């Protein structure tokens, strides 16, 4: 069971979250007499809790409940203690940064973007978010640099093309 547990951890590390959860559930099923594999049970609880909070944050966003979304994203980030799935962890923090920005809380948004990029330095959505924050601060060339790096990482990143074009225009003619 220990080897299966570490296989599940490895799956999380390569962003194969659903497969990791299935394997963790299988470990718990195989344990006899109700005695589970403690580490696997803890990790499954963490992943399930994080996913549940994220789903509720998404629901709050669909209902335009930004305060509720902030609360749920914060709960998801707090539940994600092991951070084995770094891309997922960075995405959670980046998405909360987006909500902070939408509520005009730019300092918190900047802090979250920095945290997301600390977790995953090449996380394209975080680079786009930081670029948008640079534009809001009038730092157009820094925004262009972030958008260019995001474009090199993943040209299909949502909102990238439009923001990149705006930043290039404003940098050329502020």
C-alpha positions as a printed Julia matrix, in Angstrom:
174×3 Matrix{Float64}:
   0.0    0.0     0.0
   2.91   2.33    0.65
   4.1    1.98   -2.95
   0.58   2.69   -4.2
   0.45   5.78   -1.98
   3.66   7.14   -3.48
   2.41   6.32   -6.94
  -0.65   8.47   -6.16
   1.65  11.27   -4.97
   3.63  10.99   -8.21
   0.39  11.24  -10.18
  -0.47  14.44   -8.31
   2.99  15.83   -9.07
   2.36  15.45  -12.81
  -1.14  16.98  -12.6
  -3.06  13.72  -12.98
  -5.38  14.55  -10.1
  -8.34  12.32  -10.99
  -6.14   9.24  -11.38
  -4.42  10.0    -8.06
  -7.79  10.23   -6.3
  -8.92   6.95   -7.81
  -5.73   5.26   -6.63
  -6.07   6.73   -3.13
  -9.67   5.46   -2.99
  -8.45   2.03   -4.1
  -5.88   2.01   -1.29
  -8.6    2.79    1.22
 -10.83   0.08   -0.24
  -8.08  -2.52    0.02
  -7.4   -1.83    3.66
  -9.02  -4.52    5.75
 -11.23  -4.26    8.83
 -11.8   -0.53    8.47
  -8.15   0.26    9.2
  -7.03   2.53    6.4
  -3.62   3.59    5.22
  -3.32   6.78    7.3
  -1.18   8.82    4.9
  -3.37   7.92    1.93
  -6.54   8.69    3.87
  -5.15  12.07    4.91
  -4.07  12.92    1.35
  -7.41  11.84   -0.11
  -9.2   14.02    2.46
  -6.98  16.98    1.59
  -7.52  16.62   -2.16
 -11.26  16.09   -1.75
 -11.61  19.1     0.53
  -9.58  21.3    -1.81
 -11.62  20.2    -4.82
 -14.89  20.77   -2.95
 -13.92  24.32   -1.95
 -12.78  25.06   -5.5
 -16.09  23.82   -6.92
 -17.97  26.09   -4.5
 -15.71  29.02   -5.47
 -16.51  28.37   -9.13
 -20.22  28.29   -8.3
 -19.92  31.59   -6.43
 -18.19  33.14   -9.46
 -20.98  31.94  -11.76
 -23.44  33.71   -9.44
 -21.25  36.87   -9.38
 -20.73  36.41   -5.64
 -17.18  37.73   -5.44
 -17.05  37.75   -1.63
 -18.17  34.12   -1.57
 -15.63  33.22   -4.25
 -12.84  34.84   -2.23
 -13.9   32.92    0.87
 -14.04  29.59   -1.0
 -10.76  30.11   -2.86
  -9.12  30.95    0.47
 -10.56  27.77    1.98
  -9.31  25.74   -1.0
  -5.82  27.24   -0.71
  -5.78  26.57    3.04
  -6.91  22.97    2.5
  -4.18  22.38   -0.11
  -1.44  21.92    2.5
   0.82  19.41    0.73
   0.8   21.21   -2.66
   1.92  18.08   -4.53
   0.05  19.28   -7.63
   1.98  22.52   -8.07
   0.16  23.6   -11.23
  -3.19  23.15   -9.47
  -1.96  25.04   -6.39
  -0.66  27.91   -8.52
  -3.96  28.02  -10.42
  -5.96  28.29   -7.19
  -3.87  31.2    -5.94
  -3.94  32.88   -9.35
  -7.71  32.57   -9.57
  -8.08  34.16   -6.16
  -5.78  36.97   -7.37
  -8.17  37.55  -10.25
 -11.07  37.91   -7.81
  -9.02  40.28   -5.65
  -8.36  42.38   -8.73
 -12.05  42.41   -9.66
 -12.82  43.75   -6.16
 -10.16  46.49   -6.5
  -7.88  44.86   -3.94
  -4.72  45.18   -6.01
  -2.24  44.69   -3.16
  -3.75  41.31   -2.32
  -3.89  40.46   -6.04
  -0.19  41.3    -6.44
   0.67  39.21   -3.4
  -1.29  36.22   -4.73
   0.24  36.5    -8.2
   3.71  36.56   -6.63
   2.77  33.47   -4.59
   1.45  31.66   -7.67
   4.66  32.41   -9.55
   6.68  31.26   -6.56
   4.89  27.92   -6.76
   5.19  27.69  -10.56
   7.43  30.37  -12.12
   6.14  29.67  -15.63
   2.4   29.54  -14.85
   1.01  31.41  -17.88
  -2.26  32.59  -16.29
  -0.28  34.08  -13.38
   2.02  35.86  -15.83
  -1.03  37.27  -17.62
  -2.56  38.32  -14.3
   0.69  40.05  -13.28
   0.8   41.78  -16.67
  -2.74  43.08  -16.15
  -1.72  44.39  -12.73
   1.32  46.09  -14.32
  -1.0   47.81  -16.8
  -3.21  49.01  -13.95
  -0.07  50.55  -12.42
   1.07  52.14  -15.67
   4.08  49.81  -16.07
   3.42  48.93  -19.71
   6.85  47.56  -20.63
   6.8   45.2   -17.63
   3.35  44.1   -18.75
   4.7   43.45  -22.26
   7.53  41.37  -20.8
   5.09  39.23  -18.8
   2.75  38.79  -21.76
   5.67  37.83  -24.02
   6.85  35.21  -21.52
   3.3   33.88  -21.13
   3.01  33.71  -24.92
   6.22  31.66  -25.13
   4.92  29.3   -22.42
   1.39  28.87  -23.77
   0.11  31.04  -26.64
  -3.45  29.78  -26.02
  -3.63  31.2   -22.48
  -7.06  32.84  -22.06
  -7.12  36.64  -22.47
  -3.43  36.72  -23.45
  -3.72  37.96  -27.03
  -5.96  40.92  -26.25
  -3.98  42.06  -23.21
  -0.67  41.6   -25.02
  -1.85  43.83  -27.87
  -3.07  46.52  -25.45
   0.22  46.51  -23.54
   2.28  46.8   -26.72
   0.16  49.77  -27.89
   0.37  51.53  -24.52
   4.11  50.86  -24.18
   4.67  52.41  -27.62
   2.41  55.38  -26.94
   1.63  55.87  -23.22
